Amino acid sequence: MPSNILIVGASGTVGSEIVRVLKAAGHSVRTTTSKPTTAPDQVHVNLATGEGLDAAFAGIDRAFFLSPGGHADQYKILAPLIAKAKAANLKKVVLMTAAGVEMNPEGPMRKAEIDLENSGVPYNIIRPTWFMQNFNTFWVYGIKEFGAIRLPAGDGQVGFIDSRDISAVAAKLLTEDALSGKTITLTGPALMTHADVAAEISKVAGKTVTYSDVDPAELKGVLLGAGLPADYVELLLMLMTYVKAGYSASLSTGVQDVLGRAPGSFQTYAQDFKASWV
């Protein structure tokens, strides 16, 4: 039976694909935007102040939450959403946090998870690792212009995940309840270093792409120069140190458990997005 589903973060890499999948399946979808609305199914919401949340939740059965990039204190963004979901007696909430947040019970994302777990609202929590799509978005300029990936990640391995798999998992969990109450870590099928990534992109882009382990100060300067908030930059740098230390070097069966198929490979992703780097 079709549901009325709210998607927070609908303009992002994961959220936009969730919207596409749900609409294709016949569900009614409402999206939030921080900008002026341009479509009847959009609601203007200021996640920092809570402005617009009443209108966003009106008539909603189920919801997907994430904290959009740029916010270091994700709890401040997510807690009001979870409280609204409880007050509205939603039938299901799917919350996206990140792999490893369970290691710090006082961290903002874990605190949001705990709020949801204790809310009484049927839920799933998904914890994806680093996105493959970062290489055709955040890091694309250096790859395209200079043939280089320059990050302070050392030779740490990551089970990079195709964000399309995250969206497919979220859409299924939003519309089916068999796995409610479970927290699911999502990774791709293989561990890769950033040097491995550079080699795979080189193959499809038809040019040499190199990886260099750089001082965190270099990345900090780039990110600040791009206009990211200082506290968010510090968060990203901390996450990179975790990669370098090997904390991201693990794989999960989450995609297989939910979708009944293996997660997409980096090779397939690279072929699909090759136009980004040539």
N, C-alpha and C positions, 0 to 999 in steps of 0.2 A: 504494500500500500504506500503510495507516495507520501512523503513528509514535507513539512515546511522547515527548512534547514538554514541556519544562520552561519555564515562563514566570516570570521574575523581574520584579516590579513589576506583578503581575496585578490589583491593586486600583485601579490608576491609569487615567487616561483612555485611554491607548493599550493597555495590557496587558489591561484587561477586555474590550475589543472583540476583541483577538487571540484570547483564550480563547473568546469566543462563536463567532467564525468557524471556529476549528479544531474545536471540538466539533461544530458543525453539519456539518462535512465528515467526521466520523467518527473523528477522531484522539483518542488518549488524552492528556489534558492534566494535568500536575501544576503546581500553583501554590505560590509561596512567600508567606508572610505573616509580618510581625513581631509579630502578635497571636496569641492563642490560636487554635488551629485549630478550624474549625466544619464542615468537610466532609472526607470521606475522601481527596479528591485534593489537599488542602492539606498543606504541611509548614512547620512553624515554623522560620524562619531569622533569625538575627541577622547582617545583612550587615556590620555594623561589626566583629564578632568572628569571623565564620565559623561560629558555632555552628549546627548543623543542615545544613550543606552536604553531608555524606556521605549523609544520608538523602534530600536533595533530588535528588541526581544518580543514585541507585541505579536501574538499569534504564532510564535515559534515553537516547534516540537523538539528540535535537536540542534546542536551547535558544535562548531569546530573553533577552538581557540589556539592562538599562538601570540607571542609577543613580537611585534615587528622589529626588524633590525634597527639599531641606533639607541636602544634602551638598555642600559646596564642593570637597572633595577627592574627586572621583569616582573617581580612580585607586585610592584605598584600597579602595573598594567593588568596583570592576570587576576588578582584577587577580587576586584570589583566585578569582573565578568563571571567568576565562579559564584559569587554571592548572588548575582542576578539570575544565574541558572538555577540556583537553589530556590530562590523566591518564586520563579516562574514554573517550578516543578517540571523541568524539562525531562523528556524521556531518555535522553542520552547526551553526554558531552564527550567529545574527543579532544584531548589537550596534547599539543605537541611541545615537548621540552627539548632535551638533548641528551645524547649518550653520556653517561658518567655523572649526571647531576646527583645521583643517589649517594655519591661519595662525600657530599657536603650537605648535611641535614639543615644547616643554617643558610645555605645558598638560596637566592631568590626563586630559582626555578623549582627547587625541591620543596620550598615552603608552599609554592602554588600547588604542587602535586598533592601535598598533605592536605591542603584546604579542600581539594576536590575529593580526595579519598574519604574525608570526613563529612562531606556535604550531604550524603544520602542520595545524591543524583547518580543514576547509572552512568558509568564512565569507562573509557579506555584512555590510557596515557601511552603515547608513542614517543620514543627517544631515538631519533635518527643520529647517525654520526655525520661527518663532514660530507657535504653534497658534491657530487661530480660536477654539477652545474656551476660551482664556484669558478671553474676554469673558463667558462664562457661568459661570466659576468664580472665578479670581483677582480679576478687576476687576468682578464682577457687582454687588457691594454699592453701589459708587458710582453705577453706571448705574441700578440699580433705585430707590435711595433719593433720589438727588440729580440724576439725569439727566446725569451727568458722567463723563468719562474723564479723569483727571488723572495724566499720566505725563511724565517728563522725556525724551521721545522726539523733540521738535522736529517738523519736517515730514519726517522720514526715512521712506522707503518700505520696505515689507516685503511679501514674497510669502506672506502668511499662508496656512497650510495647514490643511485640515480634518483633525483627528486620525483620523477614520474612514478617510481615505485612507492615513495612515501605518500603521494597523493592517492594512488590506487588503494593502498592500505587504509588510509583515513576515510575514503569514501565508503569502503566496505564496512568498516567499523561503525560509521555513522548510521548506516541503514540496516545493519544486522546486529543482533544482540547475543549471539551464541558465545562470544568471547568477552562479554561485559565484565568489568572488574579486573581485567588483566592489564599489566604494564608490559609493553613490548618494545624491546630494543631493535632498531632497524639498521642493518649494514648491507653493503654489497656482498658479492660472492668471493672476493679475494682481497688479501692484504697487499697494499702497494705503498712504496715510498714516493715522495714527490719526484725523485729521479725516474722512477718507473712511469709516472704520469707523463713526464716530459718526453720520454721515449715513445710512448703510445701516441701522443699528440703529434710528434715528429712524423710518425708513419703516415698519418692521414692528412696532415697539413702540407706534406711535400716540402718541408724545410726543417732545418735542425732547430729544435727547442731544447734549451739547457735548463738545468736546475742548479741554483746556488743557495747554500745555507748562509744567510746573512745575519748580521747583528740585528737584534730586535729594534734598535734605534732607527735603522733604515726604514723598516716597515712602519714604525711609529710616525716618522716624518711624512711618508707617503699617505697614510690614512688621515692624519691631521690635515694635510694639504688638500685632501679630497673633501674636507668639511665634516668628518665624523666627530661626534662629541668626544672629548678627552677621556671621560670615564668608560665609554664604550670601546675606545681604542685600547685602553689598558686591559679590558676584559678579553679582547681578541688576542692581545699579546700573551696573556696568561694561558689562554687555550692553546696557543702555539707551543708554549713551553711544555704543556702536557703531551702534545704530539711528539715533540722531540724526546721526551722522557720515556716514550713507549706506552703511555696510558691508553692510546687509541688503537693499539695493536690487537684487536679481538674481533671475532666475527659472531654473528647471531643467526638464528633460523627464523627470525621474525617475519620476513617477507613470505617465506615458504609456509609458515604456520598460518598466516592469514589468507594468502592468495592461492595457496596450493601450487605454486611454481617458484622456481629459483629467481632471485633478483637479477636485474639486468647487469651485464658486464660493462667494464669501462671501455672495452673495445667497441661495443655497440653504441654506447654513448658518444664516443669520439667520432664514429662514422656519422652519426645523426647530427652532430653539431660542428662538423668540419668547416663549414662556411664561416664560423666565428673566427677562425685563426688564419685564414688564407688572405 
